[in-house]
């Protein structure tokens, strides 16, 4: 009779221990697509929606989420941003160390003022970045983002920008660690980002 | 119209309003109309759910809104992480079926927004169909 509670306690300790260590001593298994081995995220040198210069390499110490999009994109881009806002809500206190960045692929239409109004609609902490066509092209190339400007005859929109729906996760040390796509389960993002926030900066 | 207005006022007063109520247009029942926040001058989107109780097919042909200079129908397709959006002339509403317009697919698009669309606000849009009578419905920014 007295042996069972002790066994139960041991089992509970193992279960809780495994929960804390994630994989019982093994390496953490990302739910998103792990970038393995991690490698230094290319620098991003653009201007933020307040008009201040932004350098990714000056942001170490925080977990950075990078997405590419444009404000005239009514469907995929707001879905991504609304999802990321929800992920930050679910992260609770850990959200303080997660910075979401939207890089516009349409700097012609997305002026600093437009970006400033737009990102704040989803989460006041979000940062919108833009650059001239050369600076934008450099970032797109470094991140392997293929963007196609496509004319839309007969649409008042004029043109659209075909672009990827990837979400890039960069750790506190500035390394590219994990990737997601718009539509992935939000709890997967929450779990992986919480891990990146809580892991010891190397 | 007064009743619609009353519903709108009530919903706006509730902070984070629930899904818009179902509206009947002929054999079509339209509900769950919602969209994302968007900036004035920019582009908005309306997603919705339509049940077509008719034995005949219907189609959304377009619409109008005081919140936008233009209302168009568009469809997003995604292939290996790459999103493309193109105009479409109509959105099919098969007979006896529920059609759900949701992110990543067909949607009603508002171009040239007169105002910034804020989370929690409720607006109206008029939709035109091939068979069913045109109808004005409320939609909520989530």
Boltz contact constraints between the chains, C-beta under 6 A:
constraints:
  - contact:
      token1: [A, 71]
      token2: [B, 42]
      max_distance: 6.0
  - contact:
      token1: [A, 72]
      token2: [B, 42]
      max_distance: 6.0
  - contact:
      token1: [A, 72]
      token2: [B, 43]
      max_distance: 6.0
  - contact:
      token1: [A, 74]
      token2: [B, 43]
      max_distance: 6.0
  - contact:
      token1: [A, 74]
      token2: [B, 45]
      max_distance: 6.0
  - contact:
      token1: [A, 74]
      token2: [B, 109]
      max_distance: 6.0
  - contact:
      token1: [A, 75]
      token2: [B, 45]
      max_distance: 6.0
  - contact:
      token1: [A, 75]
      token2: [B, 76]
      max_distance: 6.0
  - contact:
      token1: [A, 75]
      token2: [B, 103]
      max_distance: 6.0
  - contact:
      token1: [A, 75]
      token2: [B, 107]
      max_distance: 6.0
  - contact:
      token1: [A, 76]
      token2: [B, 83]
      max_distance: 6.0
  - contact:
      token1: [A, 78]
      token2: [B, 36]
      max_distance: 6.0
  - contact:
      token1: [A, 79]
      token2: [B, 103]
      max_distance: 6.0
  - contact:
      token1: [A, 82]
      token2: [B, 36]
      max_distance: 6.0
  - contact:
      token1: [A, 117]
      token2: [B, 39]
      max_distance: 6.0
  - contact:
      token1: [A, 118]
      token2: [B, 39]
      max_distance: 6.0
  - contact:
      token1: [A, 121]
      token2: [B, 37]
      max_distance: 6.0
  - contact:
      token1: [A, 152]
      token2: [B, 87]
      max_distance: 6.0
  - contact:
      token1: [A, 155]
      token2: [B, 72]
      max_distance: 6.0
  - contact:
      token1: [A, 155]
      token2: [B, 87]
      max_distance: 6.0
  - contact:
      token1: [A, 156]
      token2: [B, 70]
      max_distance: 6.0
  - contact:
      token1: [A, 156]
      token2: [B, 111]
      max_distance: 6.0
  - contact:
      token1: [A, 157]
      token2: [B, 111]
      max_distance: 6.0
  - contact:
      token1: [A, 160]
      token2: [B, 85]
      max_distance: 6.0
  - contact:
      token1: [A, 162]
      token2: [B, 84]
      max_distance: 6.0
  - contact:
      token1: [A, 164]
      token2: [B, 81]
      max_distance: 6.0
  - contact:
      token1: [A, 164]
      token2: [B, 82]
      max_distance: 6.0
  - contact:
      token1: [A, 165]
      token2: [B, 81]
      max_distance: 6.0
  - contact:
      token1: [A, 165]
      token2: [B, 83]
      max_distance: 6.0
  - contact:
      token1: [A, 166]
      token2: [B, 81]
      max_distance: 6.0
  - contact:
      token1: [A, 181]
      token2: [B, 81]
      max_distance: 6.0
